[in-house]
Amino acid sequence: MLYESMLDSVLFARDKYLVSSGLMMPDKAMIYICGLEDAQIRQERIDFWDDVYGFDMSVIKDIALKEPIVDVVDCKNVMTDISPILKLDILTCTKDDLAFTTAFRLTANRNDFMHGIVAYFECAFTQVHKPIGWSTSPFSQYTHWKQTLFYLTDPLTVCEGETIEGSISCSPNDLNPRDLNIRIMVDFNGCHMKKNMSSEYRLR
């Protein structure tokens, strides 16, 4: 929803053209995150670089970890509940509201490994006679926006009911505002492992 400064353009058009009684469609938006088990795809896209036909190319792995992946996520791989991280009223929000830092808390719904965090967005049309909305969630019908996956530096070993706490921040890149700088901090204290880590990503 924020990538390539697309929403910036919407807000610019709103401020330039919308009359006081005008309507925004959609007028509400939310971004959510959840935890993901994704061992097979992580092996193919990330851990593959540890041993490429006998060659240690892990330096590329470090780069790959910083690149979020936009792809379709199988809903069966979602292994936590869902946490909202950003709520926007598109009729009144400003460009400054699009850069944010939000704390989150995810609760595991099964014993599993957590390899990454998935982000997706939803929009709503509430200014019409019959309010409607649509979602890019892994649990919803496919859209070309798909979902955005952030692999953690190290997978977490999580038991059902355990919580993963942390924060996520997002802001435009200083050199290219169409790109996004994203930082995810995770603090996990489980029965099988404890982990505190910070990962930086650039969506471009």
N, C-alpha and C positions, 0 to 999 in steps of 0.2 A: 504493500500500500504506500510505503514511503520511498521505495526505490526509484532512482532516476528523477527525483524531485517532482514526481507526477502530481502529488497533492499540492505542492507549492503552486503549480500552474492553475489548479482548480481554485485555490484561494485568491490568486491574483485576478482571475476572471470574475470571481464573486465580488471582490472589492471594486472592480472597475465597472462592471455591468449590472449587477443585481440591484433592483430598486428596493425600497424599504419594505414593500409588501411581497417581494419575490420569494420563491420557494427554491430550496436546494434539494436535489434528488441525485444520489442519496443524501441524507442529512445527518446520519449518525454512523460512526465507525468504531470498531474495537479490534485490538490485536491480542492474541492469546498465545501461550506456549504450553507445551507438554513434553514429557520425557519419552525417549524412544529406545527400544532395543533394535539394533541394526547390525549384527555381527557380520553377516554375509556381505553386505554392501560396503561396510567399513573396510573389510579385508580387501575387497576388490579396488576400492578407491583410495584408501589411506595406508593401511598396513602393508600393502603390496610393495611399497617403495623400500621396505626394510631389506628385502632380498629379491632383486630383479635378475633372475637367472644367474644367481651367484654374486651379483654386484650389490654393494651397500649403497643405496641411493636415498638414504633417509633424509638427506638435506631437502629433497623435494617433498618428502612427507611433511616436514615442518611448514613448507609453503602451502601444501594442500590443506592442512588443518585450518589455515587462516581464511580459506575460501569457502563461504557458505554455499551449499548446494541447493538449487531450486529443482525440485523433482516431486513426483507423486509418492507419497508415503502410504504404506499399507496400514490401515487402521488397526489391524491385529497386532502390529508392532508397538503401538502406543501402550506404555506400561505404567503411566501415572494418571492422576487426574489432570484437570486443565486449569491454568491460572491466567486471568486477564492481566495484561501489563500496560495497556494504553486504551483510554476511552476518549473519543473526540466528538464534539458537536461541530460538524462541518459548517454549520450556519454561523457560528460565532468564534471558532478557534482561530489562532494566529499562527504564522510561520514559526514563531518561537516555541509553540506548543509541540511541534513535531520533533524536537530534540528533547530527549527525556532520559531519566534514570528511575527505575522502578524495582522495588524488592519483590521477590516471588517466593512461593512455598508450594512445592509439589509433593504429593503423597503417592507412594507406590501402591498399585492395585494388585501386584503379584510379586513373587520372588523372581528376580531376573537381573540381567545386566542392563545398565543404562549407558548407551554409547553416545547419545547426543540429545539436543533439545530441538524441537520442531516449533516453528512459528507460523501462524496463519492469521487471516483477518476476516472480519465479517462487516457487512454494511446493511443499513436499514433505511427504508423509506417511511418515515413516520408522519410526514405532513400531507398524506393523502387520505382519502376516505377510508380505505382499508389498508392499514399499515402492513408492509411486507418487508422481507429481508432475504439475504442470501449469504452463503458462507463458502470459504475456501478450505474448510476443515477436512482432515483426512476421513472424517465420518460422513462427509457430504458428497454430493455428486461432483464429478470431475469438472474443474475449470482450468483455463489455460494459465492461471496464476500458480496452480499447483500449491506446494508448501515450501518453506525454506528450512533447511536442516543445518544445524551447527553441531559439528562433532566436537566432543570434549577431548582434551589432550589425553586423558586416561579414563577408561570406562569405570563406572561405579558398580559395585556388587551390592544390590539392594534387596531387602526383604519386604514382603507385603506389610503395609502400614507405616513403614519408615518414611521420613520426610527429607526432602532435598531443599535446602534453603539457599538463597543467593540474591543476586541483583543483575539486572540487564540495563545497559545504557546504549543509546543510539543517537548519532548526530551526523550531519553531513560532513564529508571529507573536506578539509580546508583547500586542497588543491583542485578537487573536482566535486562540486556539490551534488552531482548526480550519483556519486558513490556514497556509501554509508559506512561509517566507522562504528563497530559494535563491540562492546565488551561484556562478557558474561563471567560473573564471579559465582563460584559454587562452594558451599560449606556443608559437608555431609558428615554425619556422625552416626554410622550404622553399627550393627552387631558384628559384621564381618570386616569392615574397613572404615577408616576415617580419612577424609580427603578435603583439603582446602585448596582451591586452584582458581586462577584467573586466566581467561583466554580472550584474545583479541582477534577480530575478524574484519575483513573489508569486503563488502558486497559491491561488486563492480561489473 
